[in-house]
Structures are given as C-alpha cells and as structure tokens.
C-alpha cells in the first residue's frame, strides 16, 4: 500500500507524484537516427512536444504547479557519444521542461554514458538515483544500496507494452507495470518516445532474459498491467501479466 503521504497519479506514459513531481523516462532522443535517415527525427520531436503540451495543459487547468521534473534515464539514445542532432534536441527538450518547473533531475540510464556535458550546460542534476520521501527513482538496470530503505521504487528501462486480443483482432499498447518486489511497491513506466513503442513484456517474460532489469522476469509475471486511456484520462488495470493471453 502506498503511504498516505504519497499520491501517485497515472498520466500518458508518465506519473504525477503528490501534484508536484512529474516523472517520465526513456525518451531516447536520437533513436530515429540509429534506424533511419528518413526524417523521423522531426516526427519524433514533434510527437514528444505535442504529448507534453497536452499533459501540461491538463495540469495548468487543474492549477497544478510542478516543483520537480524527474527523467528516469535514457534521455538520449547514442551510447558512445553525442551526435549533433542529439545535442541540439536534448537542449531544446530541457529548455522546454525548464519553463515548467524549478528543478530538473536526470537519472543516468544505460544510454546516458556521455550526457554530463549537456546536463552541465543546462544546470540539470545528474544522479544514479534520487530519493523523495519514501520513493527511490532509478533507471532500472542497476540496483543501489541507497534505495534499500525506500518503500517505493519508480523506474523505466523496460519499455513495457502488452498485446491484448479478442475474437477479432490483436492490438499492442504501451503500459505501466505495478507490483511488489523485495517488500517494495514498484512502478515501471513505459517509454515516452513515440518512435520506440516498447517491448512485448509477455514474450520477454517467457524467455526469462536475465540481467536486463534488476527485477527477475519471473517476478514481473505477477505485476499488474495498467493501461492509460488518454481520451478518458483514466487508467485500466488488466490484472497480472502472467494471466494475460495474447
């Protein structure tokens, strides 16, 4: 059970904590360059900003003023360097977020080996993990002793999606995962990228790939699958992942 002092709200591919902390992750700016040179860069950035504008418009209507924005890692995609487009678009992205909050905290993901110069240029705090009350925010590829006393873990890295089917069709949706691990309540966020849709987690769990996420995949099967419906501004709980048939 989430502490009475912690209120967690689902938004489109993101979370809102206590009406003051906005959380998103796995934006993977530059991913489209890795797979194509067809102009997907502009499409990706346009989609990201459109999604953010919709979210911030909703928050403004509710008179919610953010104190912090936490990025759960993998802000950029390139492992070994910073491409010209990544440098330009990551700065543009951070500048946009900087207008919406007093503080931006960037959790270092496995794709963020060389992110320091960009973070420093915009005075963004770069951390391996970040603690707020009973919550520890991490990327998800590494475990940290500093999080041991936290009651809640919030992470990304997995890019969860799930395939749902009926008698007529199958369709894949980005999803959140919520469950228990090491006596902690865990939230795993979907990727905020419009290009990187995500991995079908039911297939990944069947393969039981080791070492990708700090939580064993056999444990993930007991996590609940939560899908956010943007039109209704409401999340739906589809039950445990291991019981979903696709």
Backbone bond lengths (Angstrom), bond angles and torsions (degrees), N, CA, C in turn:
res aa  C-N    CA-C-N  psi(-1)  N-CA   C-N-CA  omega(-1)  CA-C   N-CA-C  phi
1 X - - - 1.464 - - 1.529 109.00 -
2 X 1.338 115.53 131.97 1.458 120.46 177.80 1.526 109.58 -67.31
3 X 1.319 115.52 138.77 1.464 121.08 178.46 1.527 110.22 -54.67
4 X 1.349 115.30 147.19 1.468 120.26 178.12 1.536 111.18 -61.46
5 X 1.324 116.25 -21.55 1.454 120.65 -179.25 1.527 112.05 -83.85
6 X 1.333 117.17 -7.82 1.454 121.90 -177.47 1.521 110.08 -117.37
7 X 1.305 116.68 119.59 1.457 122.09 176.36 1.528 108.40 -114.32
8 X 1.311 116.98 118.42 1.464 121.93 -177.28 1.525 109.83 -113.20
9 X 1.305 114.90 124.02 1.473 121.15 -177.84 1.525 109.82 -118.33
10 X 1.326 116.11 134.96 1.457 121.36 177.03 1.523 110.29 -82.18
11 X 1.322 115.78 133.24 1.460 122.77 171.13 1.525 106.84 -125.01
12 X 1.293 117.74 -178.12 1.462 119.98 -177.87 1.530 110.83 -65.83
13 X 1.330 117.01 106.75 1.467 124.28 178.74 1.526 112.62 58.22
14 X 1.326 117.01 25.47 1.464 121.50 -177.85 1.526 109.08 -155.39
15 X 1.341 115.06 173.84 1.454 120.85 178.02 1.527 110.04 -129.80
16 X 1.321 115.16 155.08 1.459 122.13 172.97 1.520 107.22 -121.48
17 X 1.332 116.67 124.19 1.459 122.14 -178.00 1.523 109.73 -107.14
18 X 1.331 115.11 121.94 1.476 121.36 175.91 1.533 113.38 51.27
19 X 1.314 116.19 30.75 1.470 121.43 179.10 1.525 113.15 55.69
20 X 1.356 116.42 26.86 1.461 118.29 -179.29 1.531 114.12 -145.03
21 X 1.324 116.99 -13.65 1.469 120.12 179.95 1.524 109.25 -124.91
22 X 1.323 115.76 121.55 1.462 122.63 178.59 1.523 108.19 -100.07
23 X 1.340 116.91 129.81 1.466 121.94 -173.67 1.526 110.21 -124.73
24 X 1.324 116.33 129.15 1.462 122.15 175.46 1.522 108.16 -149.21
25 X 1.315 117.10 167.55 1.463 118.65 -179.15 1.509 113.10 -163.06
26 X 1.326 114.46 173.54 1.463 122.74 175.48 1.529 111.74 52.97
27 X 1.316 115.92 55.71 1.464 120.93 177.73 1.528 110.09 -77.77
28 X 1.319 116.57 -34.62 1.469 122.98 175.90 1.534 112.30 53.45
29 X 1.305 115.69 50.68 1.464 119.60 175.27 1.531 108.69 -62.23
30 X 1.314 116.29 127.96 1.458 121.95 -176.94 1.514 113.68 102.22
31 X 1.337 117.20 -5.28 1.470 120.40 -178.77 1.518 112.16 -61.34
32 X 1.345 115.80 -37.32 1.460 119.77 -177.85 1.532 111.78 -63.89
33 X 1.335 117.09 -29.72 1.464 119.72 176.90 1.526 110.96 -69.23
34 X 1.316 115.15 -28.93 1.462 120.78 179.86 1.526 111.12 -69.13
35 X 1.333 117.14 -29.52 1.460 119.74 -175.33 1.524 113.67 -110.07
36 X 1.335 117.40 -16.05 1.456 118.22 -173.25 1.527 110.46 -164.50
37 X 1.317 116.15 160.09 1.465 121.89 172.33 1.531 109.96 -122.18
38 X 1.310 115.45 28.14 1.461 120.52 -171.41 1.523 114.17 -90.85
39 X 1.315 117.01 10.47 1.459 118.58 179.79 1.510 113.34 96.75
40 X 1.337 117.61 11.52 1.447 120.34 179.67 1.528 112.22 -66.09
41 X 1.337 116.25 -21.95 1.460 120.10 179.04 1.518 111.33 -54.92
42 X 1.313 115.99 -49.48 1.459 120.17 -178.37 1.525 111.11 -66.42
43 X 1.351 115.73 -35.71 1.458 119.41 178.45 1.517 110.02 -65.54
44 X 1.349 116.82 -45.55 1.448 121.20 -179.29 1.520 111.43 -59.69
45 X 1.324 117.47 -50.41 1.458 120.47 -177.30 1.517 111.65 -65.18
46 X 1.318 116.79 -38.22 1.461 120.46 178.18 1.523 110.62 -62.65
47 X 1.345 116.78 -44.23 1.464 120.68 179.69 1.529 111.52 -64.61
48 X 1.328 116.40 -42.05 1.467 120.58 179.47 1.529 110.48 -60.34
49 X 1.320 116.64 -47.89 1.471 119.88 -178.70 1.528 111.69 -67.46
50 X 1.314 117.62 -35.69 1.468 120.51 177.26 1.525 110.77 -63.79
51 X 1.337 116.20 -43.19 1.466 119.86 178.82 1.527 110.77 -64.16
52 X 1.327 116.48 -42.85 1.462 120.03 179.13 1.526 111.80 -64.56
53 X 1.322 116.34 -41.11 1.461 119.97 179.38 1.526 111.01 -60.86
54 X 1.329 116.76 -40.25 1.467 120.70 178.43 1.523 110.88 -63.56
55 X 1.322 116.36 -42.80 1.458 120.92 -179.60 1.524 110.95 -66.04
56 X 1.331 116.77 -48.09 1.462 119.82 -177.78 1.528 111.63 -67.63
57 X 1.322 116.75 -31.78 1.470 119.98 176.06 1.519 109.93 -63.66
58 X 1.337 116.37 -41.07 1.462 121.49 177.69 1.526 110.68 -63.08
59 X 1.321 116.69 -43.77 1.457 120.74 -179.06 1.530 111.48 -66.74
60 X 1.328 116.15 -38.57 1.467 120.12 178.71 1.523 110.91 -63.98
61 X 1.328 117.01 -39.32 1.466 120.58 177.97 1.521 111.20 -62.01
62 X 1.330 115.68 -31.70 1.461 121.08 179.90 1.529 111.87 -89.91
63 X 1.326 115.59 5.72 1.463 122.20 178.79 1.534 111.99 59.20
64 X 1.318 115.66 36.38 1.464 121.96 178.09 1.525 109.20 -93.29
65 X 1.318 116.55 123.34 1.454 121.83 179.40 1.526 109.00 -111.40
66 X 1.306 116.19 121.28 1.460 121.33 -174.92 1.532 111.50 -79.45
67 X 1.329 114.94 137.32 1.464 120.75 174.09 1.525 111.52 -95.32
68 X 1.325 116.08 -31.59 1.464 120.96 -179.18 1.519 110.09 -143.91
69 X 1.330 114.96 150.67 1.456 122.06 166.55 1.520 107.00 -122.94
70 X 1.321 116.50 126.51 1.466 122.24 -178.99 1.519 109.21 -112.40
71 X 1.328 115.77 124.58 1.465 122.09 176.87 1.521 107.22 -103.22
72 X 1.317 117.46 122.09 1.464 123.02 -172.01 1.528 113.65 -83.66
73 X 1.314 117.08 31.04 1.461 119.82 175.04 1.513 114.23 95.50
74 X 1.344 114.43 168.26 1.469 123.58 -177.75 1.527 111.29 53.38
75 X 1.324 114.17 49.56 1.458 120.05 174.54 1.524 110.12 -65.62
76 X 1.335 116.14 -39.67 1.458 121.94 175.98 1.522 109.75 -114.83
77 X 1.334 116.15 170.51 1.466 118.43 -173.21 1.528 114.42 -105.40
78 X 1.312 117.66 -39.66 1.467 120.56 -173.27 1.527 110.67 -64.40
79 X 1.344 116.44 129.48 1.463 121.05 -178.27 1.528 112.74 -72.25
80 X 1.335 116.27 -49.31 1.456 120.34 -164.70 1.507 116.82 -96.44
81 X 1.301 118.81 3.54 1.455 119.72 -178.30 1.513 111.01 -173.17
82 X 1.321 115.49 -168.12 1.461 121.62 176.64 1.524 107.47 -126.35
83 X 1.315 116.30 113.22 1.453 119.15 178.96 1.527 109.56 -73.23
84 X 1.307 116.20 164.73 1.467 120.87 -179.43 1.527 110.87 -60.36
85 X 1.333 115.47 -42.26 1.474 118.82 -178.68 1.530 111.00 -70.68
86 X 1.347 117.09 -35.98 1.461 119.70 177.56 1.520 110.31 -62.90
87 X 1.335 115.50 -45.76 1.471 119.85 179.94 1.522 110.38 -57.41
88 X 1.319 115.74 -47.95 1.465 120.93 -177.34 1.529 111.49 -65.47
89 X 1.341 116.62 -47.14 1.467 119.46 -172.66 1.523 113.37 -79.81
90 X 1.333 117.40 -29.43 1.459 118.90 174.62 1.529 109.82 -67.13
91 X 1.321 117.53 -42.02 1.467 120.39 176.82 1.533 110.89 -61.63
92 X 1.320 116.14 -42.40 1.466 120.65 178.39 1.535 110.62 -61.87
93 X 1.323 115.56 -41.03 1.457 121.88 179.51 1.536 110.35 -64.28
94 X 1.319 117.16 -47.76 1.463 121.51 179.91 1.528 111.79 -65.39
95 X 1.327 116.64 -36.74 1.463 120.27 177.58 1.529 110.61 -63.31
96 X 1.316 116.05 -39.44 1.464 120.17 179.15 1.533 110.45 -65.25
97 X 1.336 116.52 -46.69 1.465 119.92 179.86 1.525 111.04 -65.06
98 X 1.337 115.70 -33.75 1.456 120.16 -178.92 1.514 113.76 -62.49
99 X 1.313 117.01 -21.21 1.458 121.48 177.94 1.531 111.48 -82.08
100 X 1.331 116.24 -9.92 1.463 120.83 -174.90 1.528 113.29 -106.82
101 X 1.333 117.22 -5.46 1.452 118.90 -175.07 1.527 110.57 -156.09
102 X 1.328 115.43 166.73 1.463 120.87 177.62 1.525 111.75 -84.43
103 X 1.337 117.03 -25.70 1.462 120.49 -171.67 1.526 111.44 -145.65
104 X 1.324 116.41 134.26 1.461 122.53 174.41 1.516 108.37 -115.74
105 X 1.327 116.03 129.63 1.466 121.53 177.94 1.523 107.81 -118.33
106 X 1.316 116.49 125.23 1.454 122.09 -179.81 1.524 109.40 -109.57
107 X 1.335 115.83 116.59 1.454 121.48 173.57 1.528 107.55 -81.20
108 X 1.305 116.69 133.95 1.454 120.90 -176.32 1.526 110.63 -77.19
109 X 1.341 116.67 119.24 1.448 121.86 177.83 1.513 111.46 -96.82
110 X 1.322 116.66 177.60 1.468 120.19 -178.42 1.528 112.18 -70.72
111 X 1.337 118.12 -16.59 1.464 120.98 175.46 1.531 112.17 -93.15
112 X 1.322 116.18 -0.47 1.467 120.31 -174.19 1.527 112.57 -103.63
113 X 1.324 116.68 36.63 1.464 120.19 -179.57 1.525 111.67 -58.12
114 X 1.327 116.22 -38.91 1.462 120.00 -179.36 1.525 108.53 -123.04
115 X 1.311 115.24 74.38 1.463 121.15 179.95 1.527 110.62 -118.53
116 X 1.340 115.97 -13.10 1.460 121.39 -175.92 1.518 115.67 -52.67
117 X 1.353 118.36 -47.46 1.471 119.06 -178.76 1.521 113.57 -59.49
118 X 1.335 116.65 -37.18 1.468 119.79 179.09 1.524 110.07 -70.62
119 X 1.327 116.73 -45.60 1.467 120.68 179.80 1.522 110.81 -60.10
120 X 1.308 116.44 -42.24 1.467 121.29 -179.24 1.519 111.51 -65.06
121 X 1.321 116.18 -38.46 1.469 120.64 -178.18 1.521 111.29 -62.51
122 X 1.330 116.56 -33.48 1.465 120.60 -179.49 1.537 112.74 -106.22
123 X 1.329 116.49 11.67 1.469 122.75 177.23 1.528 111.36 55.65
124 X 1.322 114.91 41.82 1.458 121.81 176.61 1.529 108.53 -92.49
125 X 1.320 117.31 133.12 1.459 121.56 179.38 1.529 109.82 -73.37
126 X 1.332 116.22 123.53 1.471 122.48 179.97 1.523 108.31 -106.77
127 X 1.333 116.95 121.10 1.460 121.10 -174.83 1.533 111.42 -137.24
128 X 1.326 115.38 155.34 1.466 120.09 173.71 1.528 110.39 -75.75
129 X 1.325 115.90 -32.90 1.460 121.94 174.70 1.526 107.75 -155.22
130 X 1.327 115.66 164.13 1.456 119.75 -179.49 1.524 108.60 -141.29
131 X 1.343 116.14 134.59 1.458 120.61 -178.38 1.531 110.53 -111.26
132 X 1.318 113.78 138.51 1.464 122.07 176.60 1.525 106.91 -141.74
133 X 1.319 116.29 112.20 1.466 121.69 -177.23 1.534 109.57 53.01
134 X 1.339 118.46 -120.61 1.467 121.60 -178.29 1.526 113.05 -90.91
135 X 1.333 117.39 7.06 1.461 121.22 -175.01 1.518 111.22 -105.78
136 X 1.332 115.57 140.85 1.457 120.99 169.26 1.533 107.39 -120.57
137 X 1.314 115.94 124.02 1.454 122.70 179.13 1.529 108.74 -97.64
138 X 1.321 117.45 124.87 1.453 122.44 179.12 1.529 109.45 -136.98
139 X 1.329 116.04 170.12 1.466 118.32 175.74 1.524 110.30 -77.07
140 X 1.333 116.11 -49.54 1.457 119.92 176.88 1.518 114.64 126.82
141 X 1.316 117.13 -9.39 1.465 120.12 179.49 1.519 112.91 -90.89
142 X 1.347 116.63 -16.43 1.456 121.43 179.72 1.524 109.98 -136.36
143 X 1.339 114.90 148.32 1.452 121.35 178.07 1.535 108.57 -101.72
144 X 1.334 117.52 144.67 1.452 121.33 -177.82 1.529 110.70 -127.53
145 X 1.351 115.40 136.29 1.461 120.73 -179.04 1.524 111.08 -60.88
146 X 1.333 115.96 -29.52 1.456 119.47 -179.14 1.510 114.26 -64.00
147 X 1.334 116.72 -13.43 1.468 121.21 -179.17 1.524 112.69 -98.56
148 X 1.320 117.88 -2.00 1.462 121.35 -172.78 1.525 113.15 -59.80
149 X 1.338 117.49 -34.64 1.463 119.95 -176.93 1.524 113.11 -89.92
150 X 1.325 117.49 3.34 1.468 120.98 179.58 1.527 110.28 -80.89
151 X 1.310 116.07 146.69 1.463 120.77 179.62 1.525 112.20 -91.81
152 X 1.339 116.10 -18.92 1.462 121.27 -176.52 1.523 109.39 -131.18
153 X 1.314 116.74 134.90 1.465 122.55 172.91 1.519 108.68 -114.77
154 X 1.320 116.37 132.75 1.462 121.19 174.82 1.516 107.42 -123.97
155 X 1.333 117.11 125.73 1.454 121.34 -173.16 1.522 112.18 -146.26
156 X 1.316 114.97 170.40 1.460 122.22 174.88 1.510 109.60 -122.74
157 X 1.328 117.27 -125.30 1.460 125.85 171.73 1.535 114.82 74.14
158 X 1.325 118.09 -38.86 1.460 120.61 -173.56 1.526 113.07 -80.02
159 X 1.330 118.41 -24.78 1.476 122.73 -176.13 1.531 111.21 54.05
160 X 1.314 119.38 53.53 1.469 119.63 -172.73 1.530 113.89 -68.91
161 X 1.311 114.12 138.86 1.463 122.80 168.83 1.525 106.23 -144.37
162 X 1.311 115.97 164.07 1.466 119.23 -177.44 1.528 109.05 -144.03
163 X 1.314 115.82 146.25 1.461 121.29 177.33 1.520 109.51 -98.18
164 X 1.332 115.98 124.04 1.462 121.90 176.40 1.527 108.91 -111.15
165 X 1.303 116.56 145.06 1.459 119.55 -176.38 1.523 110.89 -140.66
166 X 1.325 114.44 155.05 1.460 121.23 170.69 1.526 107.10 -133.24
167 X 1.313 117.04 -160.24 1.469 119.47 -177.62 1.516 113.43 -71.37
168 X 1.325 117.54 -10.25 1.455 119.90 -172.09 1.525 114.25 -116.75
169 X 1.317 117.46 -30.75 1.466 117.89 -174.47 1.521 111.51 -157.41
170 X 1.319 113.94 165.61 1.454 122.13 171.22 1.527 108.49 -119.60
171 X 1.307 116.30 142.57 1.452 119.13 178.87 1.530 109.44 -146.52
172 X 1.343 115.35 139.96 1.462 120.00 -178.39 1.526 110.25 -101.80
173 X 1.325 115.44 138.72 1.457 122.12 -177.68 1.531 109.98 -129.49
174 X 1.328 115.73 142.25 1.451 118.49 167.43 1.523 107.98 -65.87
175 X 1.327 116.50 147.32 1.458 118.55 -177.49 1.528 111.33 -148.47
176 X 1.315 114.51 160.88 1.454 122.81 168.91 1.526 107.82 -94.83
177 X 1.320 116.51 154.38 1.457 121.65 171.09 1.520 108.01 -120.07
178 X 1.321 116.14 135.77 1.460 121.30 -179.48 1.519 108.83 -134.28
179 X 1.335 116.03 127.81 1.453 118.61 -179.17 1.513 112.77 -167.80
180 X 1.325 115.17 -169.53 1.460 122.34 -179.41 1.522 110.14 -111.97
181 X 1.332 115.02 140.67 1.465 121.40 176.06 1.520 108.36 -156.17
182 X 1.331 115.82 126.55 1.471 121.52 -178.30 1.532 111.53 51.32
183 X 1.317 115.62 43.52 1.462 123.81 177.91 1.528 113.07 63.86
184 X 1.305 116.66 19.57 1.461 121.43 177.37 1.522 109.67 -114.79
185 X 1.315 115.58 148.63 1.456 120.27 171.82 1.523 107.64 -85.95
186 X 1.329 116.86 129.12 1.460 121.55 -172.42 1.523 110.72 -119.97
187 X 1.321 115.43 135.14 1.457 122.71 172.56 1.530 107.94 -119.50
188 X 1.326 116.85 126.71 1.460 121.62 175.50 1.525 108.28 -114.33
189 X 1.325 116.38 121.99 1.464 121.56 -174.86 1.524 111.91 -90.00
190 X 1.327 116.88 149.47 1.468 120.21 171.62 1.530 110.61 -73.35
191 X 1.303 116.44 166.51 1.463 121.27 176.63 1.524 109.72 -68.48
192 X 1.330 116.03 140.30 1.463 120.00 176.22 1.528 111.64 -85.69
193 X 1.321 116.95 -3.27 1.458 121.48 -179.97 1.526 111.16 -73.87
194 X 1.317 116.34 139.98 1.463 120.56 176.51 1.522 111.77 -83.92
195 X 1.329 117.08 -19.30 1.464 121.41 -179.02 1.518 110.63 -88.76
196 X 1.330 116.95 -44.96 1.460 121.85 178.75 1.523 108.17 -87.11
197 X 1.334 116.10 93.95 1.468 120.37 -173.21 1.514 111.53 -67.76
198 X 1.328 117.12 -39.78 1.459 120.12 -179.90 1.509 112.46 134.43
199 X 1.317 114.84 174.00 1.463 121.74 -179.56 1.520 109.45 -104.25
200 X 1.325 115.66 143.09 1.461 119.83 176.28 1.526 107.28 -73.06
201 X 1.309 117.55 104.35 1.455 121.55 -171.46 1.525 112.78 -69.01
202 X 1.326 118.01 -25.21 1.460 119.01 177.84 1.524 110.39 -65.94
203 X 1.327 116.85 -37.81 1.459 120.76 177.47 1.526 110.83 -70.21
204 X 1.335 116.78 -39.73 1.457 120.36 179.94 1.519 111.06 -64.30
205 X 1.309 117.03 -38.86 1.452 120.49 -179.34 1.519 111.38 -68.12
206 X 1.327 116.31 -34.42 1.458 119.94 177.30 1.523 111.03 -63.47
207 X 1.349 115.98 -35.96 1.466 120.29 179.77 1.524 111.71 -79.79
208 X 1.348 116.35 -19.16 1.462 122.70 179.46 1.527 111.58 51.84
209 X 1.318 115.84 49.23 1.463 121.31 178.53 1.518 110.12 -61.89
210 X 1.319 117.09 128.98 1.453 121.60 -175.26 1.525 111.30 -97.96
211 X 1.307 114.58 147.99 1.449 120.47 171.75 1.510 116.11 85.54
212 X 1.324 119.07 -7.51 1.460 120.56 -178.44 1.517 111.12 -76.69
213 X 1.330 116.32 -48.01 1.457 122.66 -179.99 1.523 108.17 -117.96
214 X 1.330 116.73 150.10 1.459 118.78 -179.24 1.528 111.82 -65.43
215 X 1.319 117.73 -21.39 1.464 121.79 179.12 1.530 108.95 -94.66
216 X 1.326 118.91 126.15 1.476 120.85 178.74 1.528 111.09 -58.77
217 X 1.303 116.39 142.68 1.464 120.31 -177.48 1.517 112.68 -62.86
218 X 1.321 116.61 -29.20 1.472 118.20 178.59 1.535 110.77 -66.06
219 X 1.338 116.53 -25.70 1.465 120.50 174.91 1.528 111.08 -77.67
220 X 1.330 115.20 -34.01 1.465 120.53 -179.72 1.530 110.71 -60.81
221 X 1.317 117.94 -29.70 1.468 121.06 -179.71 1.519 112.47 -59.02
222 X 1.331 116.63 -23.92 1.463 120.86 179.85 1.528 112.86 -91.13
223 X 1.327 116.21 -2.09 1.458 119.95 177.84 1.531 110.20 -77.00
224 X 1.326 115.40 148.86 1.461 120.82 177.36 1.519 110.58 -83.27
225 X 1.310 116.33 141.10 1.462 123.30 178.44 1.527 108.64 -93.95
226 X 1.316 116.36 121.91 1.464 121.43 -178.11 1.522 109.27 -121.53
227 X 1.314 116.04 124.73 1.465 121.97 -179.81 1.522 109.07 -115.93
228 X 1.327 115.07 129.74 1.466 120.79 -179.23 1.529 109.52 -93.14
229 X 1.334 115.54 129.69 1.458 121.83 176.83 1.528 108.59 -99.43
230 X 1.318 116.23 109.88 1.460 120.94 -174.82 1.524 111.79 -63.87
231 X 1.321 118.26 -40.81 1.467 121.56 -177.22 1.518 111.24 -63.12
232 X 1.318 116.08 -37.49 1.462 120.21 -177.78 1.521 112.49 -93.91
233 X 1.347 116.56 -8.88 1.463 122.09 -175.63 1.522 109.21 51.85
234 X 1.326 114.72 52.80 1.460 120.20 -174.48 1.523 109.67 -151.31
235 X 1.337 115.49 143.56 1.455 119.45 176.93 1.530 110.40 -99.34
236 X 1.348 115.46 149.46 1.456 121.76 178.90 1.521 109.66 -121.79
237 X 1.328 115.41 131.35 1.463 122.03 179.56 1.526 108.62 -94.73
238 X 1.341 116.41 117.43 1.461 121.63 -178.15 1.527 112.68 -98.75
239 X 1.315 116.59 12.42 1.453 119.67 177.27 1.516 112.69 83.44
240 X 1.317 115.16 -171.23 1.460 120.75 -175.73 1.529 112.03 -67.31
241 X 1.324 113.81 139.68 1.468 120.26 -179.06 1.515 111.66 -56.20
242 X 1.319 117.62 -41.92 1.466 121.32 -176.73 1.507 114.47 -63.61
243 X 1.331 117.46 -16.42 1.465 121.13 -179.33 1.517 113.69 -100.66
244 X 1.338 116.32 -2.06 1.466 119.69 179.24 1.507 109.29 -84.25
245 X 1.317 116.15 127.57 1.457 121.94 178.74 1.514 109.14 -103.87
246 X 1.341 115.12 130.68 1.478 118.15 179.58 1.519 110.87 -118.91
